[in-house]
Amino acid sequence: MRYKNIVKTILLWLPSIPVIIFFVQNAFEKIIKHDQLDKIGTSPTLLITTGLVLLIAIGLFIYHRTILYGTLILSLYMTTIVVIHIHKGKGFYLTMLIIMGTLVAGWLRKTYLPIKPD
């Protein structure tokens, strides 16, 4: 029974790990390299603020009681990125995939998958 709980925990966190890694990298890049990013029309203050909001959203996403808020903030951020990419004529399929991955990871960790006891 104990091994099933360990396996269940690992499987529930497995989709969340790439999502967390992506957003942590994105947040620190916006905070540390804000002057080196090739973003048109964005000020360093806006990039640093966005990075800090992303770090807060990641913390909310990791903590189980606030996972819905974290998932919502991260998904809305990426939806904004999709709209910007569509407006500029860039590819947006990968960003849509990240939105779907964030939603699936949040849903899996919020719902309880049934495991039959022995």
RANORCOR-V699000 format. One record per residue. N is the residue number from 1. RES is the residue in three letters. SS is DSSP state (helix for helix, strand for strand, loop for the rest). OMEGA is omega in radians with two decimals (* if undefined). NEAR is the number of other ideal C-beta (glycine too) atoms within 10 Angstrom. Layout:
n:N res:RES ss:SS omega:OMEGA near:NEAR
n:N res:RES ss:SS omega:OMEGA near:NEAR
//
This chain:
n:1 res:MET ss:loop omega:-3.12 near:7
n:2 res:ARG ss:helix omega:-3.14 near:6
n:3 res:TYR ss:helix omega:3.10 near:7
n:4 res:LYS ss:helix omega:3.11 near:12
n:5 res:ASN ss:helix omega:3.11 near:10
n:6 res:ILE ss:helix omega:3.13 near:9
n:7 res:VAL ss:helix omega:3.12 near:11
n:8 res:LYS ss:helix omega:3.13 near:14
n:9 res:THR ss:helix omega:3.13 near:11
n:10 res:ILE ss:helix omega:-3.12 near:10
n:11 res:LEU ss:helix omega:3.11 near:11
n:12 res:LEU ss:helix omega:-3.13 near:16
n:13 res:TRP ss:helix omega:-3.07 near:14
n:14 res:LEU ss:helix omega:3.09 near:11
n:15 res:PRO ss:helix omega:-3.11 near:17
n:16 res:SER ss:helix omega:-3.06 near:20
n:17 res:ILE ss:helix omega:3.09 near:11
n:18 res:PRO ss:helix omega:3.12 near:13
n:19 res:VAL ss:helix omega:-3.14 near:20
n:20 res:ILE ss:helix omega:3.14 near:18
n:21 res:ILE ss:helix omega:-3.14 near:11
n:22 res:PHE ss:helix omega:-3.07 near:16
n:23 res:PHE ss:helix omega:3.08 near:22
n:24 res:VAL ss:helix omega:3.10 near:13
n:25 res:GLN ss:helix omega:-3.13 near:10
n:26 res:ASN ss:helix omega:-3.12 near:20
n:27 res:ALA ss:helix omega:-3.12 near:20
n:28 res:PHE ss:helix omega:3.08 near:13
n:29 res:GLU ss:helix omega:3.13 near:15
n:30 res:LYS ss:helix omega:-3.12 near:23
n:31 res:ILE ss:helix omega:-3.02 near:17
n:32 res:ILE ss:helix omega:-3.06 near:11
n:33 res:LYS ss:loop omega:-3.05 near:11
n:34 res:HIS ss:loop omega:-3.13 near:19
n:35 res:ASP ss:loop omega:-3.11 near:7
n:36 res:GLN ss:loop omega:-3.12 near:8
n:37 res:LEU ss:loop omega:-3.14 near:11
n:38 res:ASP ss:loop omega:3.13 near:5
n:39 res:LYS ss:loop omega:-3.10 near:13
n:40 res:ILE ss:loop omega:3.04 near:5
n:41 res:GLY ss:loop omega:3.11 near:5
n:42 res:THR ss:loop omega:3.13 near:13
n:43 res:SER ss:loop omega:3.09 near:10
n:44 res:PRO ss:helix omega:3.12 near:13
n:45 res:THR ss:helix omega:3.12 near:9
n:46 res:LEU ss:helix omega:3.14 near:13
n:47 res:LEU ss:helix omega:3.12 near:18
n:48 res:ILE ss:helix omega:3.10 near:14
n:49 res:THR ss:helix omega:3.10 near:14
n:50 res:THR ss:helix omega:3.10 near:18
n:51 res:GLY ss:helix omega:3.12 near:19
n:52 res:LEU ss:helix omega:3.09 near:13
n:53 res:VAL ss:helix omega:3.10 near:15
n:54 res:LEU ss:helix omega:3.11 near:21
n:55 res:LEU ss:helix omega:3.08 near:17
n:56 res:ILE ss:helix omega:3.14 near:14
n:57 res:ALA ss:helix omega:3.09 near:23
n:58 res:ILE ss:helix omega:3.08 near:21
n:59 res:GLY ss:helix omega:3.09 near:11
n:60 res:LEU ss:helix omega:3.14 near:18
n:61 res:PHE ss:helix omega:-3.11 near:25
n:62 res:ILE ss:helix omega:-3.10 near:14
n:63 res:TYR ss:loop omega:-2.97 near:11
n:64 res:HIS ss:helix omega:-3.09 near:8
n:65 res:ARG ss:helix omega:-3.09 near:7
n:66 res:THR ss:helix omega:-3.08 near:15
n:67 res:ILE ss:helix omega:-3.14 near:18
n:68 res:LEU ss:helix omega:3.12 near:13
n:69 res:TYR ss:helix omega:3.11 near:15
n:70 res:GLY ss:helix omega:3.11 near:21
n:71 res:THR ss:helix omega:3.13 near:23
n:72 res:LEU ss:helix omega:-3.12 near:17
n:73 res:ILE ss:helix omega:-3.13 near:20
n:74 res:LEU ss:helix omega:3.13 near:27
n:75 res:SER ss:helix omega:3.10 near:17
n:76 res:LEU ss:helix omega:3.09 near:12
n:77 res:TYR ss:helix omega:-3.11 near:19
n:78 res:MET ss:helix omega:3.07 near:23
n:79 res:THR ss:helix omega:3.06 near:13
n:80 res:THR ss:helix omega:3.11 near:12
n:81 res:ILE ss:helix omega:3.09 near:17
n:82 res:VAL ss:helix omega:3.13 near:17
n:83 res:VAL ss:helix omega:3.11 near:12
n:84 res:ILE ss:helix omega:3.14 near:13
n:85 res:HIS ss:helix omega:3.10 near:16
n:86 res:ILE ss:helix omega:-3.14 near:12
n:87 res:HIS ss:helix omega:-3.12 near:9
n:88 res:LYS ss:helix omega:3.13 near:9
n:89 res:GLY ss:loop omega:3.13 near:7
n:90 res:LYS ss:loop omega:3.07 near:11
n:91 res:GLY ss:loop omega:-3.07 near:9
n:92 res:PHE ss:loop omega:-3.08 near:18
n:93 res:TYR ss:helix omega:3.13 near:9
n:94 res:LEU ss:helix omega:3.11 near:10
n:95 res:THR ss:helix omega:3.05 near:19
n:96 res:MET ss:helix omega:3.09 near:15
n:97 res:LEU ss:helix omega:3.09 near:11
n:98 res:ILE ss:helix omega:3.07 near:21
n:99 res:ILE ss:helix omega:-3.13 near:19
n:100 res:MET ss:helix omega:3.11 near:12
n:101 res:GLY ss:helix omega:3.10 near:16
n:102 res:THR ss:helix omega:3.14 near:27
n:103 res:LEU ss:helix omega:3.14 near:16
n:104 res:VAL ss:helix omega:3.14 near:14
n:105 res:ALA ss:helix omega:3.09 near:23
n:106 res:GLY ss:helix omega:3.14 near:22
n:107 res:TRP ss:helix omega:-3.14 near:13
n:108 res:LEU ss:helix omega:-3.12 near:16
n:109 res:ARG ss:helix omega:-3.13 near:18
n:110 res:LYS ss:helix omega:3.13 near:12
n:111 res:THR ss:loop omega:-3.13 near:9
n:112 res:TYR ss:loop omega:3.13 near:9
n:113 res:LEU ss:loop omega:-3.10 near:8
n:114 res:PRO ss:loop omega:3.00 near:6
n:115 res:ILE ss:loop omega:-3.12 near:11
n:116 res:LYS ss:loop omega:3.09 near:5
n:117 res:PRO ss:loop omega:3.13 near:5
n:118 res:ASP ss:loop omega:* near:5
//
